[in-house]
Amino acid sequence: MAIQVSGITKQFGSYKALDAVDLEVRSGELLALLGPSGSGKTTLLRIMAGLESPDAGSLQLNGEEALGLKPRDRQVGFVFQHYALFRHMTVFDNVAFGLKVRPRGQRFGSAEIKRRVTELLELVQLGHFADRYPAQLSGGQRQRVALARALAIEPKVLLLDEPFGALDAKVRKELRRWLRKLHDDIHITSVFVTHDQEEALELADRVVVMSQGRIEQIGSPADVYDHPSSAFVYEFLGQVNRFDCTVEDGVARIGNGALSIPTDPAVRGAAIAYVRPHDLGVSPAAGGPGRISGVHVVGPDARVEIELAGLSLEAEMDRERFGALGIALGDRCAVHIDRARVFAR
Amino acid sequence: MPANRSGVALSDPAWMRWLLIGTALAFLALFLLLPLVAVFAEALRRGFGAYWAALVEEDAVAAIKLTLIVAAIAVPANLVFGVAASWCVAKFDFRGKNLLITLIDLPFSVSPVISGLIYVLLFGLNGLMGPFLKAQGIQIIFAVPGLVLATIFVTFPFVARELIPLMQEQGSEEEEAALVLGASGWQTFWRVTLPNIKWGLLYGVLLCNARAMGEFGAVSVVSGHVRGYTNTMPLHVEILYNEYNFVAAFAVASVLAMLALVTLVAKTVLEWRFGAELAATRHK
């Protein structure tokens, strides 16, 4: 089911959570709403679910206006950051809840409910936990129960609010892959909210980057990472070196000319240059302008900090390449920039 | 080993522990156990026959009945009000919320005698609404309605005070989840909210009930002390005591004490029966 958001605005007191947001969620895709806290992403998700109502704008589910509909009539599945499992019910009863509260005419018999719930618990690999209470499960297991519960009502859309936010790093990664696989299997239109750019880039078909109640950029993960449309997106997606610079005749000069980057001649005057650490090259040079001020080798990667003309730079490379360079802390070096992006101030 | 060592490091010396436990026990014995024993001892001083006679005496039976009737009206009324108010305060944001919380607490901060007096000033013969009520033939003060009103007022914070922090802590995510899953407002309340607050609600109701049966000050002002008609048990105890009828006074007092004990036992039995479920669901 496709979702069409147009001109959605929401104000909390004097704080504008959403400012005339337009967005189309395509049928069957997995879409990430990515942004820092306070960017309005959760509010947008809650408006889609009907848990919040906007001050202005329209929301269409499959071409039909949905803002007047109660949450129960929207056929959406919602997964909360802190699971929101019914703590006084067993796992089975949690998953069965949506089926048991249906109006009499539409309700399945108890045998059918049992069959469906069992099937869902198998799907989320929790078949043996049907009789447990939520308090007796780990975080990852609880979130899978929450997912099974949301899927039980056969929703047309699945909305997930920071679904992995409360989990530790390893479980988060596992669950992320598992969710991607699940989505590839059942192809339900899904929107998830996250503040973790890695999560959004790895998991989503398309990423929506939000800031201060507005959408900054929409695109595929590769698209938003490689071609950020604004300084905000550049800074928010991944590590970045940020330099103040001045642009003259298509050349951005950083640190009084210690570094220069060819750039779009349309940009003039004071600007900001962004360079990703892996686009910054380092080579040993006896009389070079830079000095290695820090070396951190973590796993397969090496992170090198460089001081150059009063600036502090960060370069990233794989461990082997770092070994081949043969540089050490305190050495002089030269720096070259493979790729950069300059935004006018 | 390390766990053992830290245990030693964290615990006080034995004499200190026993001193603390001893002090607490002595305090309990002096202020709780001793008076309780004294009530029953005094009540039974002339033997069981006299005790029984004092209880089945007409006015005593009327007082016991009246107390139970008042509690039977006031407690359910405050149960409904308490749940509604806490729901309101915990799940919604609105203007004047703090004022509402303060108002709920008002009966705790106002002397019960004054609360009683307010009802006399409002509904009494010379009160604000007195002439109107008299014209309608309705008597509130010095009658059962006045007792019920005063009791409801005094016991009004117990359920709400118990539930508000509990519901605030639980938040409204589970209710939201239920709504999205297709539950109606009623279904959400009965299947999600109520089960989550039932223990807090039970404590609140028990406290409310204990106070409703034991209330003296406010009830005393609006009752008029008409024997057999508007005397609740605490008021009856006072009258008997003032008449130097100690056996009867303590006999009625012992019934009040037993009602309190029954309440406590009921609470303990429920906790014991559902202890496992309680432990499983209390923490997230």
Boltz contact constraints between the chains, C-beta under 6 A:
constraints:
  - contact:
      token1: [A, 49]
      token2: [B, 180]
      max_distance: 6.0
  - contact:
      token1: [A, 51]
      token2: [B, 176]
      max_distance: 6.0
  - contact:
      token1: [A, 71]
      token2: [B, 179]
      max_distance: 6.0
  - contact:
      token1: [A, 71]
      token2: [B, 180]
      max_distance: 6.0
  - contact:
      token1: [A, 72]
      token2: [B, 182]
      max_distance: 6.0
  - contact:
      token1: [A, 78]
      token2: [B, 180]
      max_distance: 6.0
  - contact:
      token1: [A, 80]
      token2: [B, 173]
      max_distance: 6.0
  - contact:
      token1: [A, 84]
      token2: [B, 173]
      max_distance: 6.0
  - contact:
      token1: [A, 84]
      token2: [B, 174]
      max_distance: 6.0
  - contact:
      token1: [A, 84]
      token2: [B, 177]
      max_distance: 6.0
  - contact:
      token1: [A, 86]
      token2: [B, 174]
      max_distance: 6.0
  - contact:
      token1: [A, 86]
      token2: [B, 192]
      max_distance: 6.0
  - contact:
      token1: [A, 87]
      token2: [B, 281]
      max_distance: 6.0
  - contact:
      token1: [A, 88]
      token2: [B, 195]
      max_distance: 6.0
  - contact:
      token1: [A, 88]
      token2: [B, 281]
      max_distance: 6.0
  - contact:
      token1: [A, 97]
      token2: [B, 181]
      max_distance: 6.0
  - contact:
      token1: [A, 98]
      token2: [B, 181]
      max_distance: 6.0
  - contact:
      token1: [A, 98]
      token2: [B, 182]
      max_distance: 6.0
  - contact:
      token1: [A, 101]
      token2: [B, 182]
      max_distance: 6.0
  - contact:
      token1: [A, 101]
      token2: [B, 183]
      max_distance: 6.0
  - contact:
      token1: [A, 101]
      token2: [B, 187]
      max_distance: 6.0
  - contact:
      token1: [A, 133]
      token2: [B, 280]
      max_distance: 6.0
  - contact:
      token1: [A, 135]
      token2: [B, 280]
      max_distance: 6.0
  - contact:
      token1: [A, 135]
      token2: [B, 283]
      max_distance: 6.0
  - contact:
      token1: [A, 153]
      token2: [B, 181]
      max_distance: 6.0
  - contact:
      token1: [A, 153]
      token2: [B, 182]
      max_distance: 6.0
